[in-house]
Amino acid sequence: MTSSIAVTGLTGKAPATLKVGVDIKHTYRGDLVIDLVAPDGTTYRMKNASNDSSDNVITTYTVDASSEVAGGTWKLRVQDTYSADTGYIDSWKLTF
């Protein structure tokens, strides 16, 4: 699943400490792979699949996005690596 945020009104580069806050509801968070996709299509891996049976991913990741322009459409891409569980992106945000 993918969710987009359009960033307008910012010029220049994104920061080296771009904060990505996520609230993802899922019954087995270890199944999830989470990426931030920059406006130019560059992908930043924030979470790999793991052996974590807890529910939900509610956290803030820090991404070095300093090579990216700040403005444009940023995407959060969440991949479920196993088919037996369900979930959804409840919300997410970028803090520049």
N, C-alpha and C positions, 0 to 999 in steps of 0.2 A: 504494500500500500504506500501511497505517496501523498504528501500534503505540501502545499506551496504557500510561501509568503512573499508578496511583492514589496520590495524595499524601494521607497522613493524619497527624494529630498536629501539624499546623502551623496556627497561627491568624494572622490579619492578612493583609497584602498580600505579594505576591511581591516580590523585590528588583528594583531598576533594573538590576542586573547579574546576572540569572539566567543561569547557565552551562548550556548544552545540549551535552553530549558525544555525538557520533554516530560509529558505525562501520557504514558502509553499503558492502556489496560490490556492485560494478557494473563492467561491462566498458567503460563510456564515461561517466565522471561528468559530462561536459558536458551530457548529456541530462536531468539530474535537476533538479527543482525541489523544495526542501525547506522545509516550513512547520512551525512549532510552533503547535498549536491549544490555547488556554487552556480551562479548564473551562467558561467561558461561551460558547465558540465563536469568540472573537476569534482571528484568524489573524495570525501573525507570520512574515513571509517571511525566511528565513535564507540561502537560496541560489536564485538564478535560473539558468535554463539558460544555457549558455555554449558556447564553441568549445574545450572542454578535452577532449582525447582520452585523458587518463590514466585509470587504473583507480581505483575506490574513493574514498569520502569518509570520511576518518578525521580528525576535527577537533573543536574546541569552539567553538561560537558563543556570543556574549553578546547577550542579549535584554533590552530594557527592558520588563519585565512588571510594573512598579510599580502599574499600574492594575488588576491582577488579584488575586483572592484566591489565596492560596498553596495551600490545600487543594482537593482535587477531582481529577478525572481529566484529565490532560494527554495530548495526543496528538502524535506525530510523524507527519506526512504527507509521503510521498515520491511524487512523480509523475514517471514516465518519459515524456518528451515525444517519444520515438522508439521504434519497435517492434522494432528489429533486435537490441537488446542485452538482457541479462538481469542481474538482481541481486536483492538482498534486504537487509533491515535485520538486521544481525548483532547489534547492541546499541545502546542509547542510555541516557543518564541525565540527570537534572536535579540541579544543585547550587545550593541556596538559600543 
